[in-house]
Amino acid sequence: MTHDIYLVLGLVILMLTIPSIVSALLDGNAPRFAAIMILIGGGLVLAALTQKPEGYTFGDIPLAITRVVGYFLH
């Protein structure tokens, strides 16, 4: 379950960096904050992928998201 939480948290962080990147580029600034968030989110996803013995496939990602949401709602 811990690996699922790492994966989902990392994916959420990576998705939230997209508006930050676009905003920084449109303002003419360097996306420094977005780069840090990409490193954090990518590190969480990489930790989940490498430390789960069976690994993840693309089909496992929606199942992992539902397990994490169910875990926190229960």
C-alpha positions in Angstrom: 0.0 0.0 0.0 2.9 2.4 0.7 4.1 2.0 -2.9 0.6 2.9 -4.1 0.6 6.1 -2.0 4.0 7.1 -3.3 2.9 6.5 -6.9 -0.3 8.4 -6.6 1.2 11.3 -4.7 4.0 11.5 -7.2 1.6 11.6 -10.1 -0.5 14.3 -8.5 2.5 16.4 -7.9 3.6 15.9 -11.5 0.2 16.9 -12.8 0.1 20.0 -10.6 3.4 21.2 -12.1 2.0 21.6 -15.6 0.2 24.9 -14.8 3.3 26.2 -13.0 5.5 25.5 -16.0 3.1 27.2 -18.4 2.6 30.2 -16.1 6.4 30.7 -15.7 7.1 30.4 -19.4 4.3 32.8 -20.3 5.6 35.3 -17.8 9.1 35.0 -19.2 10.5 33.5 -16.0 12.5 30.4 -15.4 10.3 27.6 -14.0 12.5 27.0 -11.0 9.6 25.9 -8.6 8.2 23.6 -11.3 11.6 22.0 -11.8 11.9 21.3 -8.0 8.4 19.8 -8.0 9.2 17.6 -11.0 12.2 16.3 -9.1 10.1 15.5 -6.1 7.2 14.0 -8.0 9.5 12.0 -10.3 11.4 10.8 -7.3 8.2 9.5 -5.7 7.1 7.8 -8.8 10.6 6.3 -9.3 10.6 5.0 -5.7 7.3 3.4 -6.2 8.3 1.7 -9.5 11.6 0.4 -8.2 10.6 -0.7 -4.7 7.5 -2.7 -5.5 8.6 -6.2 -6.2 6.1 -6.9 -9.0 6.4 -3.4 -10.5 3.6 -1.4 -12.1 2.1 -1.6 -15.5 -0.1 1.1 -17.1 -3.2 -1.0 -16.2 -2.2 -1.0 -12.5 -2.2 2.8 -12.2 -6.0 3.3 -12.1 -6.2 0.4 -9.6 -3.6 2.0 -7.4 -5.5 5.3 -7.5 -8.7 3.7 -6.4 -6.9 1.8 -3.6 -5.4 5.0 -2.3 -8.7 6.9 -2.5 -10.5 4.0 -0.8 -7.8 3.8 1.9 -8.2 7.5 2.8 -12.0 7.5 2.6 -12.4 4.4 4.7 
